[in-house]
Amino acid sequence: MNTIVKICGLSKAQHVDAAVEAGAGLTGYVFFPRSPRNVTIEAAASLTASVPDNVRKVALTVDADDELLDQIVAGAGVDTLQLHGHETAQRVSEVRQKYGLSVIKVLPIASADDVKAAHAFETVSDMLLFDAKPPKDATRPGGNAVSFDWGLLSDESWSVPWLLAGGLDAENVGTAIKATNAPMVDVSSGVEDASGQKSIQKIQDFIAAVKQI
């Protein structure tokens, strides 16, 4: 299995370079002020400028309005929008049609009902991303180093590509892939030394672990 890796929450050039050089297929940039990984549009433009065309550049937003999306699409140098909030299927469809970019819809999973509900987004999204539901006291919807029961996805099939996220690191990503047959995995906190502080070594170790599957 050739599982594709997305390294999310990148905010420094050396970490972007490390992700690309190690073989990441997607790089992610966070536009959400509550996140320790938040970047400005100008900073993102500088980071994405060196990313080759064969590596996706993903803007993570949370319930962003059109004004913010306009600015990101115009100035950040991204080719994919990741909607990580409470966006409805209608909103996802509107964003996809308005900007003409690939859209990833993030769906929090904690039960079989959540998985069932996620199928409603297959027709309006280019990709889906399954993440753990955030803790009740969380200040952000993702990047909380929390995983969910991977068995909930083991017997599911999807009509669009999807990513597995939530509490992944170099030690457990192999088990997660084998349990879910995930075609793509997404990591942020699992390649950090501290919240928002990426580690080149952990990025390299994570991607190497995925390649071993």
N, C-alpha and C positions, 0 to 999 in steps of 0.2 A: 504493500500500500504506500502510495506517495502522498502522504498527508501534507497539505500546505499550511504554513505558519504565518500568523499575523502577530506582529509585535506592536502593541498599542501603548499609548501614553508617552510617546517619544517627544523629548523636548530639547535634546542636545545633539549637535551634529555628530559627535563621536559615537553616540548610541545608534543613530540612524545608519551610519556607515557600518557599524558592527552587525546590525540586523541584515542589511543588504548583503554584506560580504559573507555572512554565515548561511545565507540562502532563504531568507524570509520572502514570502510571496506578496505580503501586504504589510504596509507600515501605517500606524494610526496616530492621529494628532487630535488632542482633546480641546474642544472649545466649550468649556463649562467652568465658570469661575470658582465653583465650590471644590473642584478637583485640584489636588496638588500637582496634577500633570497638565493643568491648563496652559495653553499657549496663545499668544496674540496672532492675529492674521499675518502680521509682518514677520513674526518669528517663524511661523509655519511655512511661509513662502521661501524663506531662507533655507529651511530644512528640506523641503520637498524639491528644491531646485537641483539637488545632486542625486536624486533617486531615479534610477533608470526607468524607461517606459514600461518594461516588462514587470515592474513591481508596482502594485497598486498603492495609491496614496489616499488614505481614508480620513475624512473629517468626522469625528464623533461629536454629535450634538444631542442636547436633551431638551425636547419640546421647544426647539428653536422656531422663532417667527421668521417670516419671509425676509425681513430686513437683515437679520443676522445671516441667513442662508445666502442672500444676495451678496453680502460682503465676503463670505467665505468662498463662494464659487468664483467670484470675480478676482479675489486677491491671494488665496492661500495655496494655489497650485495643486489642488486635489482633483481626483477623478472619480471619487466614490463618496457618497454621503451615508453615514451610519446614524440611524435614528434610535436613540437610546432612552427615549422618554415614554410618555403614555400616548404616543401617536396612534390614531385609529387607522384602520385600513384605508379609509377615504383620504386621510391626511398623507399617508405614505404614497398613495397613488398620485395625489396632487403634486407632491414634491418631485416625484419621479418624472412626471410629465412636464413640469415647469422648467426643470434644470437640465433634463436630458442626460443626467449622470446615473451610473449604477447606484442602487440604493440597497443598503443592508438594514433590515429591521431587527432590532434586538428584542427578544421575548424572554421575560423572566420565567423560570420553571421551578415549581415546587411540588407539582402533583400531576397525575394523569390528565386531569381536566385542563391544566395549563398547556399540555402538549396538544390536546385535541383542539383547543382554541387557537393555537398557533397556525394551524392549517389554513385559517381564514386569510393569512397574509401571503400565502404562496403566489397568488395571482397578481399581487401588487408590488412585490419585492423581487429584486434580482437575486438576493441572498438573504438567508435568515441567520441569526446568531442567537444561540440558546445560552443563557447565563442564569446563575442562581438568583433567586429573589433576594434583594438586599435585606440585611437585618433591620428591625423596626427602628433602631436609633441611627441608621446610616444617613449621611448627608448627601450621598450620591448613589445613583442606581447601579453602578458597576465598579470594578476595581477594588472590591472589598475582601478579596482573598477567601471567598466563600464558594464552596462547591455544592452540587445537588446530586440527587440519586441518578447516576448515569443510566441505570437500568430502565428508566422511564423512556429513554430514546432507543433502546436496543432493538425493538421490533417495529420501529417506525420507518416509513419511507417518505421521501420528499421530492417534489417535482422541480425544486430549485436547489442550487448548492447551499450548504450550511456550515456554520462554524460552531464549535463547542468552546465555551468559556466558563470561567468560574473556578477559582482556586487551583488552577493548573500550575505545575512547576516541573522541573526536569525529572523529579523523582516519580511523579504520578501520571505524567502525560501519556506514557506508554500504556498503562493500565486503562486510562480513560479512552484512548483510541480503540483499543481492543474491545472494550465494553460497548462502545457506541458505533464503531465503524465511521467515525467522524472524518469527512473528507478534508476538513480544515479545523485548525485550533487557534484560539486567540488567547494571548497572555499579556498581562500588564504587571500586576503586583508580584507575580511569581518570578519575575526577572529583575527584582529590585532589592537593594540592600536596606532601604528604608522607604517609607511612603513617598512616591514620586521620584525616587533616586535610582535610576536604572544602573545595572551592573553589566559591563561588557562580557565578563566571564559567564554570568548567568544567562545572558542572551545566547551566547555561543553554546553553552551546555544544554539549554532547552531545545534549540534547533537540532543539535547533534542527537539528542534523545529521540526526537521525532523521526529523524532520518534512519534510526536503527530499527524502526518498526517494520 
